[in-house]
Amino acid sequence: MNLNTNLLNTNDKPILFLIPSLIHGGAENSLCKIVELFSNKKFIILTLIPGGENYKRISKQKNVEVICLKMNNLYDSFRILKDIIKIIKIHDPLYVGSFLYLCDFFASLAYIFNPNYPFVWFVRHGLDSSDKLSNKILVRILAIFSHYIPKIIVFNSEKVRSQHFKVGYKIKSSYILHNTVDLEKFAPSKLNFKEKLAKEINISSEKIFIGCVSRFHPNKGIFDLLRGFAFLKNKKDNFHLILTGYKLSKENKKLVFYAKRLGIYKNISLLGPSDRISTFLKSIDIFISPSKTESFPNALLEAMASGLLCIATDTGDSNHIISSLGILIPPGFKPFQLVDAINESSKKIPLSISFKNKAHNHIRRNYDENIFIKNFLKIENSIL
């Protein structure tokens, strides 16, 4: 959906964003959403590495120019920094926004050479004890920088803001900008999409389809999900697990090996990345978000908007997204906890139209695109 929102500044200056890549992830999806919703603004997007599932999506927009800095390894850091400084001076942006810690770090160094531009950090990562040591060190460094570099810091959930405050981040001049979702695209449907998916994966539609939209990363809890599903399979055989997302494919040897080791490889489907997530969500019965840490999970938001039964770990703002309409389980859950949640959810299948509409309307009331636009413009007003 492209909405013609009013510019705060009518000159031709672009907004410059710095992000590691354009893969299918929460930060990347949110950046795409900003570009799509504010179609009358000009954007320069700098990525550290090329490609990604969202590159085609964002390249379709006439109001954006994507520049890849081609970072191959950390030895390229000095060159990358020089390029960022040079591009900022050439394009003279209204402000510079950075997504994710590495880009916050690069932006902070670039600020030293471009102190007249407002810098904004978009922080979207929930802190967890399982984070790599290098990540923890970087967060501590950024906590110091946060008091001097960014004009404002934008968090996507209150829980994430609280976590960063505890490690020393500046909270004054910080804002919350929740994710949003296309409620026309992600909505309950009366059509039977499940039959088509069942044919594609060659599995009977009589089985209960459990779906997960994620990516292969330690923090996403994929192995926790597989262990829980293996425990379920030993008790019941009327479920089928379907995973879609980055590296959730048969080409991922580590994932395939673990599924075979658990004895569930024939009971799961690994679809890999997809640009048909809205159709996928209309094709499953239960959605699971198994992450060990999250800030504001986009996939869960889309699943709820689609009117699905949802099970999610109690991380980030998942409790607000689900409200009383789904089931929360602890991050790093035990297999029996997932099984209990699935058994409880399966009692409600097939879902009533009233339940689907209730879930969709809950998302509409709280995370509609118009709410996102209003909040984003309020944040921009404080920047400029």
Summary of the structure (lengths in Angstrom):
residues: 384
radius of gyration: 21.2
end to end distance: 25.9
largest distance: 64.0
contacts: 1299
relative contact order: 0.12
helix: 44%
strand: 17%
